Each structure stands twice: as structure tokens, then as C-alpha cells.
Amino acid sequence: MKNNQFGKKGWTPDRIANLDGKTYVITGTTSGTGFEAAKLLLSKGANVVMLNRNPKKSTQTIAALKLELGNHIDVLAIKMDLAEQASVKKAAAEVLKTVPQIDALICNAAIAQVPKQTITADGWESQMATNHFGNFTLQALLFPLIDKSNGRIVTVGSMGYNLGIKTIQFDDMNWDKKYSPNGVYSQSKLAQIMCVYELQNRLQKAGKSNVKAYACHPGASNTSLIKTSGSLMTRFIWQLMKLSPLVQSAEKGAYPQLMCATESDLDQSGFYGPTKRMHTVGPVGAHKLEPHAKDKEVAQRLWEISEKETGVTWNI
Ligand SMILES: NC(=O)c1ccc[n+]([C@@H]2O[C@H](COP(=O)([O-])OP(=O)(O)OC[C@H]3O[C@@H](n4cnc5c(N)ncnc54)[C@H](OP(=O)(O)O)[C@@H]3O)[C@@H](O)[C@H]2O)c1
């Protein structure tokens, strides 16, 4: 692996200059890396628009942020349940109505390891619905404003992209035949990452937009992810793992998405995250992405199916 372009310590938020006048839209700020990322952006003077599914938790989050950073912070919460297309569409419309610019949309929210196959109102398996289709629609609908702002789209993936099957299971996208909590999580994260590079290809081909798209992951971070949607057993295993040196703080887990949202001239072809101990912890920088995540043929097919399934077309 090449030396880290940001030096031995890797990328850290010290590199973020003043963010006065910048606006970041971020999903899932009620806990974990999303909370930490929102806090850091606000502490640097940015405006933050939080898209969360639970308004009560949003209110508590804003109160916690104000307690820590002061009442002057510019933060707004809009309700959005990524698992429901109707809610994503409503939230996107509200963002377009109320927010004048988007310097970066940070797609951070996700669920993981849902123990039993659950089908959402839109007819999709819940991890695919939330992590892939929800983000696909949100990004497409906010794209015109991100484009107008010459902004970025940041996708928070996972090393899980490489832990399941190494392609998209087009013949059974709801995993009716052999549901696996882990397998479907991996699939949803692979789908998210593939769409980042497919978006780059489409933008490059169209040649008329300055929007940049980035893929990153938080390594293994001490957050609420498994507690929220995992089974008792996975929660127990995760509790034990948290005690090991293979797990870092949620704050450090937020660095890759913060880097992708703010670092100037960052290479879009990279995949960003912690670089040590199998990419679970350590200095943040670019690291290897397995070729199946950039398979153009599969990505194109996934994109077309996703447009058809969601009924949303990207205006690129
Ligand atoms: N933690 C890790 O080790 C790890 C490893 C690899 C990748 N990741 C990725 O890191 C990202 C952040 O996760 P985290 O670890 O910080 O987990 P987390 O603490 O559980 O935070 C997830 C956030 O997403 C929100 N969310 C979940 N479902 C939602 C929905 N349907 N609509 C809107 N918001 C929803 C949660 O809101 P509620 O409070 O309402 O539940 C919460 O704010 C995810 O993309 C995850 O896949 C994490």
C-alpha cells in the first residue's frame, strides 16, 4: 500500500478550514458517526440539515449539540425514513424548498444485520430498501440542487461490501430464497458503493456537471448500528468486539465521511477509510477496493433496475 497522502496520522479534521456559509445535508445524525460528523461540521461553522426518521430523537440531538457547541449553531432537522420511498420523496421536496445550497449530501444512515427477512411498504427487503433504494432516490432527487451548488455526494459504505457475494443478486434482490442478515447487509453496502462509481461514470459521460461522488467507510466504530437492528446474538458478539483493539470511537469513524465532504481535490476513484488492522481502525486514507465493486456492467444494470424500481430518474 502506498504511503498515506495525509501523512502518518492520516486525514484528521484539523485539515477542515472554516466552513461558514457551507451547507451539509446528512442522514442519520441521532447517533454514531452521523452525530459526530454533524457535530464537527457545526463546530467549524457550517449549516447542517439533518434527515432523521425519528423527530423526537432529532429534537434531543439538536439539544445535545446546542449544549455542547452553543445556541448559535445553524442546524435544522427534516423527517425522513429512508426505508419508505414516500418519506424520502417528501423530505427531498422539503429540502429543495427550504435549503438554498448543498455543498455535500452525506449518506450516512443505514441499518444492519436485520435478523429476519422484512419486506417494506415498497415491497423490498428492508436492508436493501433502506441502505440502497432509499439512498438512490434521495441522491437522485437532491442532485439538481447539489449540481447547482457544485457540491458532492458522499456515500458511507462498509468493508462488508467484500464479505458477501461478490456481485448483485439480480435474480433474487429480496433474498426470498436464502435470507442471511449478514449477506444482505453486505449486498446493500456493495450496491451503495457500486452506485458511487457508476454515478461518476455517468457524470463524466454527460460532461456537464461539477458534482463529485465519493465512497468511504468508518472501519469498525463504536456506534449503535448493531444495537438498533441486529439480533441478540450479534449484539452480544459486537459488545465483546468493542473491547478489542479492532474497534475505534464513533468520532474517528466519522473522519472518512468528513474527509470526503470537505477535503479539496480528493481523488474520486479512491475508496476511503481506516488503513490498519484489516481496515477496521487507524489512520484514514485511500485504500484498496476489490475490483467487483467497480464492475461496470453490473453497476449499469443495478442503476437501471434501481431507476425502474423506484420510479425515479436521474437528471444527469
Ligand atoms: N459502526 C460500524 O462499525 C460500521 C461499520 C461499517 C459501516 N458502517 C456504516 O456507518 C454508517 C453509520 O452507522 P453507525 O455505525 O453510526 O450506526 P448508528 O449509530 O446506528 O447510526 C445510524 C443512523 O442511521 C439512522 N437510520 C437508521 N435507519 C434509518 C431510516 N430508515 N431512515 C433514516 N435514518 C435511519 C439511525 O437513526 P435511529 O436513531 O432512528 O435508529 C441513526 O441515526 C452506516 O452507513 C453503516 O452502514 C458502520
The ligand as an SDF file (V2000), in Angstrom:
LIG
                    3D

 48 52  0  0  0  0  0  0  0  0999 V2000
  -20.2710    1.1190   13.1540 N   0  0  0  0  0  0  0  0  0  0  0  0
  -19.5220    0.4070   12.3350 C   0  0  0  0  0  0  0  0  0  0  0  0
  -18.6080   -0.2980   12.7570 O   0  0  0  0  0  0  0  0  0  0  0  0
  -19.7870    0.4370   10.8560 C   0  0  0  0  0  0  0  0  0  0  0  0
  -19.0300   -0.3910   10.0320 C   0  0  0  0  0  0  0  0  0  0  0  0
  -19.2090   -0.3120    8.6640 C   0  0  0  0  0  0  0  0  0  0  0  0
  -20.1110    0.5970    8.1400 C   0  0  0  0  0  0  0  0  0  0  0  0
  -20.8620    1.3770    8.9660 N   0  0  0  0  0  0  0  0  0  0  0  0
  -21.7850    2.3380    8.3520 C   0  0  0  0  0  0  0  0  0  0  0  0
  -21.6910    3.5790    9.0200 O   0  0  0  0  0  0  0  0  0  0  0  0
  -22.9120    4.3050    8.8460 C   0  0  0  0  0  0  0  0  0  0  0  0
  -23.3550    4.9130   10.1630 C   0  0  0  0  0  0  0  0  0  0  0  0
  -23.7340    3.8940   11.0440 O   0  0  0  0  0  0  0  0  0  0  0  0
  -23.3710    3.9050   12.5930 P   0  0  0  0  0  0  0  0  0  0  0  0
  -22.4050    2.8150   12.7910 O   0  0  0  0  0  0  0  0  0  0  0  0
  -23.0620    5.2720   13.0550 O   0  0  0  0  0  0  0  0  0  0  0  0
  -24.7620    3.3840   13.1980 O   0  0  0  0  0  0  0  0  0  0  0  0
  -25.8390    4.0510   14.1530 P   0  0  0  0  0  0  0  0  0  0  0  0
  -25.2060    4.5830   15.3940 O   0  0  0  0  0  0  0  0  0  0  0  0
  -26.9070    3.0090   14.3050 O   0  0  0  0  0  0  0  0  0  0  0  0
  -26.4030    5.2570   13.2990 O   0  0  0  0  0  0  0  0  0  0  0  0
  -27.2370    5.0220   12.2000 C   0  0  0  0  0  0  0  0  0  0  0  0
  -28.0980    6.2300   11.9670 C   0  0  0  0  0  0  0  0  0  0  0  0
  -28.9460    5.9150   10.8540 O   0  0  0  0  0  0  0  0  0  0  0  0
  -30.2840    6.1970   11.2170 C   0  0  0  0  0  0  0  0  0  0  0  0
  -31.2380    5.3730   10.4940 N   0  0  0  0  0  0  0  0  0  0  0  0
  -31.4030    4.0320   10.5250 C   0  0  0  0  0  0  0  0  0  0  0  0
  -32.4250    3.6660    9.7400 N   0  0  0  0  0  0  0  0  0  0  0  0
  -32.9380    4.8020    9.2120 C   0  0  0  0  0  0  0  0  0  0  0  0
  -34.0090    5.0790    8.3370 C   0  0  0  0  0  0  0  0  0  0  0  0
  -34.8110    4.1200    7.8780 N   0  0  0  0  0  0  0  0  0  0  0  0
  -34.2530    6.3620    7.9970 N   0  0  0  0  0  0  0  0  0  0  0  0
  -33.4640    7.3630    8.4750 C   0  0  0  0  0  0  0  0  0  0  0  0
  -32.4410    7.1680    9.3190 N   0  0  0  0  0  0  0  0  0  0  0  0
  -32.1850    5.8950    9.6820 C   0  0  0  0  0  0  0  0  0  0  0  0
  -30.3240    5.9350   12.7070 C   0  0  0  0  0  0  0  0  0  0  0  0
  -31.4780    6.5600   13.2570 O   0  0  0  0  0  0  0  0  0  0  0  0
  -32.2780    5.9900   14.5530 P   0  0  0  0  0  0  0  0  0  0  0  0
  -31.6290    6.6380   15.7340 O   0  0  0  0  0  0  0  0  0  0  0  0
  -33.6730    6.4550   14.3230 O   0  0  0  0  0  0  0  0  0  0  0  0
  -32.1090    4.4940   14.5770 O   0  0  0  0  0  0  0  0  0  0  0  0
  -29.0160    6.5720   13.1340 C   0  0  0  0  0  0  0  0  0  0  0  0
  -29.1440    7.9590   13.2240 O   0  0  0  0  0  0  0  0  0  0  0  0
  -23.8890    3.3100    8.2220 C   0  0  0  0  0  0  0  0  0  0  0  0
  -23.9640    3.5690    6.8360 O   0  0  0  0  0  0  0  0  0  0  0  0
  -23.2370    1.9570    8.4580 C   0  0  0  0  0  0  0  0  0  0  0  0
  -23.5930    1.0030    7.4780 O   0  0  0  0  0  0  0  0  0  0  0  0
  -20.7120    1.3110   10.3130 C   0  0  0  0  0  0  0  0  0  0  0  0
  1  2  1  0
  2  3  2  0
  2  4  1  0
  4  5  1  0
  4 48  2  0
  5  6  2  0
  6  7  1  0
  7  8  2  0
  8  9  1  0
  8 48  1  0
  9 10  1  0
  9 46  1  0
 10 11  1  0
 11 12  1  0
 11 44  1  0
 12 13  1  0
 13 14  1  0
 14 15  2  0
 14 16  1  0
 14 17  1  0
 17 18  1  0
 18 19  2  0
 18 20  1  0
 18 21  1  0
 21 22  1  0
 22 23  1  0
 23 24  1  0
 23 42  1  0
 24 25  1  0
 25 26  1  0
 25 36  1  0
 26 27  1  0
 26 35  1  0
 27 28  2  0
 28 29  1  0
 29 30  1  0
 29 35  2  0
 30 31  1  0
 30 32  2  0
 32 33  1  0
 33 34  2  0
 34 35  1  0
 36 37  1  0
 36 42  1  0
 37 38  1  0
 38 39  2  0
 38 40  1  0
 38 41  1  0
 42 43  1  0
 44 45  1  0
 44 46  1  0
 46 47  1  0
M  CHG  2   8   1  16  -1
M  END
$$$$
